[in-house]
């Protein structure tokens, strides 16, 4: 049985996350720092309870018949097997018995689609229009499950099999990921940052779908490559390794703070072909000086993040200005395209499920840039020994089918000038 203080802590943290704009993981880190005496198991209980509430919010509101955080926590614990009596003994002051009765009588199949899928109405409506009811429901179920732990082996230091064996020796067995040649996977979370393998820079934590984006770029040794929206540099590091620590990878981002997180990772991996550059915007002078000089550009554009709901379930309950996002994506794609030399390649990608951020952005770009043509991703994946075939030219990873975060990516090539 949970301690009364843990129910209070979970409700308090859940309320903060739902009431503020900051990401859930950052708010959890801050909360646990402020409650340093909380033990590891207690933190685990609070974190899992809060994430469970974020994933199942619509269903829990139906069971609780209210939206306040303490009742959502109580409803979640009922779904996890707690009895009404146990909730009352932990100090819950609502009508736990009535809530338990509603849960027992609940016919989930008769609930509205958005409630069944635990999605806000706006997202549920878009997914149904885009994928149809049956696939949308399967997709929503997969997005409401916790994600596995995916690793990318640092191939400039070790091979996948050797890292797999060493992690097993340290007590953390992993399996090869199904698609990425450098990927490993654990079904559950584990404190891998304390392992010798991690400290030696033999792997990075990175979703397998994200790993495939760098493979689509196919960077070669001694080339000049730009990761246009680098963030903390996960794909930057992958690109540097694919280039065998030769050439130059420019990591551009508008957040100097995010790029700072790249520095310790870079040191650990042993790469010295990466140049981190904080820019003011996509038309920064430091970007423009590279116009027409870059062999390959990756644009993992800022997006709604709807493909990452397994890891970030709070995203779906936040307001998203889709029109503003798509305008930003169009600007970034147009600016990044100017860097690509004739014969060079650009990959545009998002971790969004929405057509507005994916196909619509690319279609508009191609209509105004006839010098670019689309390449077929399946052919590229075959060359990179990835056993994955796509029905269209673009990459479309869906969580219920591919067991990765949901990604979209298209590969564009600037055609060489003809005389």
Buried (B, 14 or more C-beta within 10 A) or exposed (E): EBEEBBBBBBBBBBBBBBEEEEBBBEBBEEBBEEBEEBEEEBBEBBBBBBBBBBBBBBBBBBBBEBEBBBBBBBBBBBBEEBBBEBBBBBEBEBBBEEBBEBBEEBEEEEBEBBBBBBBBEEBBBBBBEBBEEEBBBBBBBBBBEBBBBBBBBBBBBBEBEEBBEBBEEBEBBBEBBBBBBBBBBBEEEBEBEEBEBBEBBBBBEBBBBBBBBBBBBBBBEEBBBBBBBBBBBBBBBBBBBBBBBBBBBBBBBBBEEBBEBBEEBBEBBBBEBBEBBBBEEBEBEEBEEBEEEBBBBBBBBBBBBBBBBBBBBBBBBBEBEBEEBBEBBBBBBBBBBBBBBEEBBBBBBBBBBBBBBBBBBBEBBBEEBEBBEBBEBBEBBEEBEBEBEBEEEBBBBBBBEBBBBBBBBBBBBBEEEEE
